[in-house]
């Protein structure tokens, strides 16, 4: 199968590309600027520089490669940046998704959209796929609006909502675990929130779930998360303990004493029964993911 991937240079992009190639799929990896992926020797790997907010660039790539499936993982995902640059966030996350959908429609491609727990308000936690959304920040609003566009897609589609993804960064930006390691090794104090509850997702598990969705063309919404319910503060302490670093440098903060431009939902967390039944999704524990991140 020929699969076009946006955000290929990013954190998830590396692992998804790796797994798709390992299964013998042809990957058209796209991103802004030059390729940062190490797969150029693989005959099934092609990189195309493409800004998915540019309709002309997207049209040219689709016309050239005619993908069987599209994984739209690219996004403007820094939550505070989205709050402070709302027009830019809207253009990237909503208009960019619509541009991808319009071009995929011409090729009748199966469409997979990567979304977020931030479409929920965080009042109840442990959400199922059909629970009512209610985003509390602009990032969540853009992702929800993009989801609504995906649901109107004429051909097969899947929405993959994920939550606090962590693991070893092979390309792209750091995540909470590697940031904690870096800060503590430098002897720097680090403020970490202790009043937000999540079910953190190991990045390789997320890639495996998306691969399963593509291969069986599983349609609908899927919640993909880890089995453990943790706060970011608890995750940070676990990093310090595992690496034998000074955890007294980790300072617990909360909504009352730590302000950020964008509000975060307090309790999210996912019920992953549907993914377990339909995809055979079996995520590893956080303790195992922690070991793999720093192996």
C-alpha positions as a printed Julia matrix, in Angstrom:
295×3 Matrix{Float64}:
   0.0    0.0    0.0
   1.22   3.52  -0.77
   0.82   5.75   2.27
   1.32   9.52   2.42
   2.3   10.84   5.84
   2.32  14.46   7.04
   4.49  15.51   9.97
   6.97  12.79   9.01
   9.95  14.65  10.49
   8.25  14.73  13.88
   8.26  12.46  16.93
   5.49  10.09  15.8
   6.52  10.39  12.15
   9.79   8.53  12.67
   8.2    5.52  14.37
   5.24   5.32  12.02
   7.5    5.49   8.96
   9.76   2.79  10.44
   6.86   0.43  11.14
   5.2    0.99   7.76
   8.46   0.27   5.92
   9.09  -2.84   8.03
   5.69  -4.17   6.9
   6.6   -3.56   3.25
   4.42  -0.51   2.62
   5.51   2.32   0.36
   5.85   5.55   2.36
   5.61   9.06   0.93
   6.92  11.01   3.92
   6.23  14.75   3.87
   7.26  17.66   6.04
   8.45  21.23   5.9
  12.01  21.63   4.68
  14.59  18.88   4.35
  14.17  15.25   5.36
  15.35  14.39   8.88
  14.54  10.7    8.6
  17.26   8.03   8.15
  15.34   5.75   5.76
  16.54   7.02   2.37
  18.28   3.7    1.58
  14.93   1.86   1.69
  13.5    1.45  -1.82
   9.96   1.98  -0.46
  10.78   5.34   1.12
  10.28   8.69  -0.63
  10.49  12.12   0.96
   8.64  15.12  -0.46
   8.95  18.59   1.03
   5.35  19.78   1.47
   3.63  22.45   3.54
   0.13  21.01   4.01
  -1.29  24.53   4.44
  -0.26  25.32   0.83
  -3.03  24.0   -1.48
  -0.78  24.1   -4.55
   2.0   22.1   -2.89
  -0.49  19.53  -1.58
  -2.13  19.19  -4.99
   1.21  18.58  -6.68
   2.24  15.86  -4.22
  -1.12  14.05  -4.48
  -1.06  14.32  -8.28
   2.43  12.81  -8.39
   1.98   9.96  -5.88
  -1.77   9.09  -5.75
  -1.65   7.55  -2.26
  -3.89   4.65  -1.21
  -3.97   6.0    2.33
  -3.14   9.27   4.08
  -2.05   9.73   7.68
  -2.44  13.38   8.63
  -0.2   13.58  11.71
   1.16  17.06  11.05
  -0.26  19.9   13.15
   0.53  23.05  15.06
   0.5   21.26  18.41
   2.19  23.53  20.95
  -0.82  24.43  23.04
   0.32  27.85  24.3
   1.57  28.82  20.84
  -1.89  28.01  19.44
  -3.54  30.17  22.1
  -1.27  33.11  21.29
  -1.36  32.72  17.49
  -4.94  31.68  16.86
  -5.17  32.56  13.19
  -2.0   30.62  12.44
  -3.31  27.66  14.48
  -6.64  27.74  12.65
  -4.94  27.8    9.25
  -2.65  24.89  10.15
  -5.02  22.66  12.06
  -8.37  23.3   10.39
  -7.7   24.69   6.91
  -4.68  22.42   6.51
  -6.79  19.37   7.32
  -9.49  20.46   4.88
  -6.87  20.9    2.15
  -5.61  17.36   2.82
  -9.16  15.97   2.76
 -10.03  17.65  -0.55
  -6.96  16.2   -2.24
  -7.41  12.76  -0.66
 -10.99  12.75  -1.95
  -9.81  13.08  -5.54
  -7.73   9.93  -5.11
 -10.31   8.11  -2.91
  -7.57   7.59  -0.3
  -8.3    6.07   3.1
  -7.82   8.98   5.56
  -6.41   8.76   9.1
  -6.42  11.91  11.26
  -4.36  12.15  14.45
  -6.25  14.07  17.14
  -5.98  14.71  20.87
  -7.52  14.33  24.34
  -7.66  18.14  24.41
 -11.0   18.07  22.58
 -12.48  17.22  26.03
 -13.08  19.61  28.94
 -11.34  17.42  31.53
 -14.15  17.48  34.06
 -14.77  13.74  34.27
 -11.72  11.91  32.9
 -11.43   8.42  31.38
 -13.25   9.26  28.17
 -14.84   6.91  25.65
 -14.93   7.67  21.94
 -18.57   8.81  21.98
 -18.33  11.09  25.03
 -19.31  14.71  24.36
 -16.4   17.03  23.48
 -15.9   20.45  25.03
 -12.42  21.92  24.45
 -11.14  24.5   26.93
  -8.32  25.92  24.77
  -7.9   27.03  21.18
  -5.71  24.06  20.21
  -8.5   21.7   21.28
 -11.05  23.76  19.38
  -9.05  23.55  16.15
  -8.57  19.8   16.47
 -12.28  19.28  17.15
 -13.24  21.38  14.13
 -10.81  19.36  12.01
 -12.36  16.14  13.34
 -15.78  17.37  12.22
 -14.42  17.93   8.71
 -12.92  14.42   8.66
 -16.3   12.92   9.63
 -17.79  14.39   6.44
 -15.17  12.68   4.25
 -16.83  10.6    1.56
 -14.43   7.66   1.62
 -13.04   5.59   4.51
 -11.73   7.57   7.49
 -10.44   7.05  11.02
  -9.76   9.52  13.81
  -7.02   8.52  16.27
  -7.16  10.51  19.5
  -4.05  10.16  21.58
  -2.78  11.54  24.85
   0.57  12.78  26.27
   2.85  10.82  23.92
   6.3    9.93  25.25
   9.3    7.83  24.22
  12.77   8.14  22.71
  12.95  11.07  20.24
  14.61   9.82  17.06
  13.65  12.96  15.14
  11.58  15.95  16.09
  11.15  17.55  19.48
  11.68  16.28  23.02
   8.82  15.03  25.19
   8.18  15.27  28.93
  10.5   12.39  29.87
  13.51  13.6   27.89
  12.95  17.22  29.0
  13.0   16.13  32.66
  16.23  14.18  32.09
  17.88  17.17  30.39
  16.84  19.63  33.11
  17.93  17.44  36.02
  21.27  16.55  34.44
  21.98  20.29  34.19
  20.97  20.77  37.83
  18.03  22.98  36.85
  14.76  23.16  38.75
  11.74  22.13  36.73
   8.1   22.98  37.4
   5.74  20.1   36.61
   1.97  20.07  37.03
   0.52  17.68  39.58
  -3.19  18.41  39.13
  -3.59  17.11  35.58
  -4.46  13.43  35.1
  -3.55  11.56  31.91
  -3.04   8.06  30.51
   0.35   8.65  28.78
   0.96   6.88  25.48
   4.2    5.21  24.44
   5.0    6.48  20.94
   5.7    3.04  19.47
   2.3    1.81  20.7
   0.64   4.75  18.96
   2.45   3.97  15.7
   1.45   0.3   15.96
  -2.21   1.24  16.45
  -2.19   3.51  13.38
  -0.51   0.77  11.34
  -3.29  -1.65  12.37
  -5.97   0.89  11.39
  -4.42   1.33   7.95
  -3.97  -2.38   7.26
  -7.52  -3.39   8.18
  -9.03  -0.06   7.09
 -10.7    0.32  10.48
 -13.11   3.25  10.32
 -14.44   5.55  13.04
 -12.92   7.12  16.15
 -10.31   5.32  18.27
  -8.86   6.27  21.64
  -5.22   5.29  21.88
  -3.56   5.7   25.26
  -1.53   3.87  27.87
  -2.8    1.6   30.66
  -1.55   3.74  33.57
  -3.27   6.81  35.04
  -0.6    9.37  35.98
   0.01  13.07  36.45
   2.96  14.73  34.66
   4.5   15.27  38.11
   4.36  11.54  38.84
   5.94  10.86  35.45
   8.75  13.31  36.18
   9.47  11.71  39.56
   9.6    8.3   37.88
  12.23   9.6   35.44
  14.35  10.95  38.3
  14.11   7.66  40.21
  14.88   5.51  37.16
  17.92   7.6   36.15
  19.05   8.23  39.77
  18.81  12.0   39.36
  17.98  14.63  42.0
  14.19  14.65  42.23
  14.23  17.54  44.72
  14.74  19.74  41.62
  11.25  18.77  40.43
   8.73  21.27  41.79
   5.05  20.35  41.83
   2.8   23.14  40.57
  -0.92  23.4   39.83
  -3.43  25.63  38.09
  -3.58  28.01  41.08
   0.14  28.76  41.29
   1.34  28.14  37.72
  -0.12  30.15  34.88
   0.11  29.27  31.18
  -1.45  31.11  28.23
  -3.73  28.15  27.46
  -5.94  26.37  29.99
  -5.37  22.6   30.16
  -8.15  20.1   30.85
  -7.56  18.7   34.34
  -8.67  15.07  33.97
  -8.59  13.37  30.62
  -7.44   9.75  30.32
  -8.86   7.29  27.79
 -10.9    4.11  27.93
  -9.23   1.98  25.23
 -11.63  -0.99  25.11
 -12.67  -0.28  21.5
  -9.05  -0.23  20.27
  -8.35  -3.4   22.23
 -11.29  -5.24  20.63
 -11.11  -3.91  17.07
  -7.34  -3.45  16.68
  -5.9   -5.86  19.22
  -4.29  -2.83  20.87
  -2.19  -3.86  23.88
  -0.15  -0.91  25.17
   2.87  -1.49  27.38
   2.99  -0.22  30.96
   4.48   3.18  31.78
   7.35   1.53  33.66
   8.21  -0.53  30.58
   7.9    2.53  28.34
  10.22   4.44  30.66
  12.87   1.73  30.29
  12.53   1.73  26.5
  12.78   5.53  26.37
  16.16   5.5   28.08
  17.54   2.18  26.8
